Amino acid sequence: MTQLRRSSCPIAATLDLIGDRWTLLIIRDMMFFNKQRFEEFLESAEGISTNILANRLKLLEEYGLIEKQPYSNHSRRMNYYLTEKGQSLRPLIKTMVAWGLKHLPNTRIPDDNA
């Protein structure tokens, strides 16, 4: 497992894992929009690049937040699923949504096909 921690502070350690500009968006897409496949994540409005997406999926898997399973006979085609550990981020993400809607002008819940 890749060691990311700058310190033993739980806030810093959590941010080291999910505090970049992409990771929580991938989790959001899985949690609220049922995205499971690499190409589905690429369709999100934020425009993640393929190399960053591949890196974040690998990291999330290493930390036990997601798992992958092949979805066809092609060994490289995977569906990604949140684990129980990944699902446990739901209250945090819902709180972030509520805070953003209340305090950041012109924010809204994204469309699931955005």
C-alpha positions as CSV (number, residue, x, y, z in Angstrom):
1,M,0.0,0.0,0.0
2,T,1.3,3.4,-0.9
3,Q,2.1,5.5,2.1
4,L,0.7,9.0,1.8
5,R,0.6,10.3,5.3
6,R,2.3,13.5,6.2
7,S,1.5,13.1,9.9
8,S,-0.6,11.1,12.3
9,C,-3.3,13.8,12.5
10,P,-6.6,12.2,11.3
11,I,-7.6,15.2,9.3
12,A,-4.3,15.4,7.5
13,A,-4.2,11.6,7.0
14,T,-7.7,11.6,5.5
15,L,-6.9,14.6,3.3
16,D,-3.8,12.8,2.1
17,L,-6.1,10.0,0.8
18,I,-9.2,11.8,-0.4
19,G,-8.2,15.5,-0.4
20,D,-7.0,15.9,-4.0
21,R,-9.3,17.4,-6.7
22,W,-10.5,14.0,-8.1
23,T,-10.9,11.3,-5.6
24,L,-14.1,12.4,-3.9
25,L,-15.6,13.0,-7.3
26,I,-15.0,9.4,-8.3
27,I,-16.5,8.3,-5.0
28,R,-19.4,10.7,-5.6
29,D,-20.0,9.2,-9.1
30,M,-20.0,5.7,-7.6
31,M,-22.1,6.5,-4.6
32,F,-24.8,8.7,-6.1
33,F,-24.7,8.1,-9.9
34,N,-24.0,4.3,-9.9
35,K,-21.0,4.7,-12.2
36,Q,-18.9,1.5,-12.3
37,R,-16.8,1.5,-15.4
38,F,-13.8,3.5,-16.4
39,E,-15.5,5.0,-19.4
40,E,-18.4,6.1,-17.2
41,F,-16.1,8.1,-14.9
42,L,-14.6,9.8,-18.0
43,E,-18.1,11.1,-18.9
44,S,-18.3,13.3,-15.7
45,A,-18.5,17.0,-16.3
46,E,-15.3,17.7,-14.4
47,G,-13.2,16.1,-17.2
48,I,-10.7,13.8,-15.5
49,S,-7.9,12.5,-17.6
50,T,-7.4,8.8,-18.2
51,N,-4.0,8.6,-16.4
52,I,-5.3,10.4,-13.3
53,L,-8.4,8.3,-13.2
54,A,-6.4,5.1,-13.5
55,N,-4.1,6.3,-10.7
56,R,-7.0,7.2,-8.4
57,L,-8.8,4.0,-9.0
58,K,-5.7,2.0,-8.1
59,L,-5.1,4.1,-5.0
60,L,-8.7,3.7,-3.8
61,E,-8.4,0.0,-4.3
62,E,-5.1,-0.2,-2.4
63,Y,-6.8,1.6,0.5
64,G,-9.8,-0.7,0.5
65,L,-12.4,1.9,-0.5
66,I,-13.3,0.2,-3.8
67,E,-12.9,-3.2,-5.3
68,K,-13.0,-4.3,-9.0
69,Q,-14.4,-7.2,-10.8
70,P,-14.2,-8.1,-14.5
71,Y,-17.4,-7.6,-16.4
72,S,-16.6,-9.4,-19.6
73,N,-14.3,-12.0,-21.0
74,H,-11.8,-9.2,-21.6
75,S,-9.5,-9.2,-18.6
76,R,-9.0,-5.5,-18.6
77,R,-12.6,-4.5,-18.5
78,M,-13.6,-3.9,-14.9
79,N,-16.6,-2.8,-12.8
80,Y,-15.6,-0.8,-9.7
81,Y,-17.7,-1.0,-6.5
82,L,-17.5,0.8,-3.2
83,T,-16.6,-1.4,-0.3
84,E,-18.2,-1.0,3.1
85,K,-15.3,1.3,4.0
86,G,-15.9,3.4,0.9
87,Q,-19.7,3.5,1.6
88,S,-18.8,4.8,5.1
89,L,-17.8,8.1,3.5
90,R,-21.5,8.8,2.6
91,P,-22.3,11.0,5.7
92,L,-19.1,13.1,5.0
93,I,-20.0,13.6,1.4
94,K,-23.7,14.5,2.2
95,T,-22.4,17.0,4.7
96,M,-20.1,18.5,2.1
97,V,-23.1,18.7,-0.4
98,A,-25.3,20.5,2.2
99,W,-22.5,22.9,3.1
100,G,-21.8,23.7,-0.5
101,L,-25.4,24.3,-1.4
102,K,-25.9,26.6,1.6
103,H,-22.6,28.6,1.4
104,L,-21.4,28.6,-2.2
105,P,-23.4,30.6,-4.7
106,N,-24.5,28.9,-7.9
107,T,-24.0,25.4,-6.7
108,R,-26.5,22.6,-7.4
109,I,-26.7,18.8,-7.3
110,P,-25.1,17.6,-10.5
111,D,-27.2,15.7,-13.1
112,D,-26.4,12.0,-13.1
113,N,-25.6,12.2,-16.8
114,A,-23.4,15.3,-16.6
